[in-house]
Amino acid sequence: MADKHLLDDDSHHNMMLGDCNDDDRRGFVVKVYGILAVMMSVTFGSVAAVKLNEDLNDSMIDPNNGVAIGLFWTSWIVGIICQCAIACCIKVARKVPLNYILLGIFTLCWAYMVTYICAFYEQATVLQASISTAAITITLTAYAMFTKTDFTKMCGAFMCWGLLLILMVQMLLSLLSIFIFTFTDTWIPFVAGFGVILYGLFLIIDTQLILGGKRYELTIDDFVIGAMILYLDIIMIFLYLLKIFGGNR
């Protein structure tokens, strides 16, 4: 979510998508969505492996399983560190292979956290949330691609930091709420519905940032950042849908 003027300090590596030829832009989009596909495969592959193994699923949600709980919080902390390193340090986000290594660690951390959370829900609920997330993602992505409305105008140089703060707070609340779900049955669906709408809007904005051609856009070397922000949008929509559908074990 970078301003053209702020990032246009290097004629080659910092070239904005709007200044690239069509082949380079298509290559960038393919790379972003290719990385995203791997991230989603790792995450939901882990979820499927646990949900299809009842013994492993029960072991993860066992309140006496300190290892599982410890790994959950460790993954959250490490995931936040990797996220901040990629989102806030442009040089790190563009340095190969460091950016791939950090993104890989980030993905593994989130894959475990999502798997751990899904362990508390019935298989039918997880499947329903997964299908709904896919439908929402495809619909909003198509809308972002073909609409003439420039949603990137809603972001700017200072919003980058504000959005990062919102994401961190929202993720913390989302992850903590799983432990107090039974005490919040009356208001969780409303909060979760707002979360789906909020991250749906983020998904539209981030998609247009990646496609380029709008007021704000990424640079040709920001493919790791692009994949990460799309991944977070989709995962947060999925987690909020889990709350809406309920059916926790």
Secondary structure, DSSP 8 states (H G I E B T S, - for coil): ---HHHHTTSTTTT-BGGGS-HHHHHHHHHHHHHHHHHHHHHHHHHHHHHHT-HHHHHHHT-TT-HHHHHHHHHHHHHHHHHHHHHHH-HHHHHSTTHHHHHHHHHHHHHHHHHHHHHTTB-HHHHHHHHHHHHHHHHHHHHHHHH----GGGG--TTHHHHHHHHHHHHHHHHHHHGGGGGG-TTTHHHHHHHHHHHHHHHHHHHHHHHH--SSS--BTT-HHHHHHHHHHHHHHHHHHHHHHH--B-
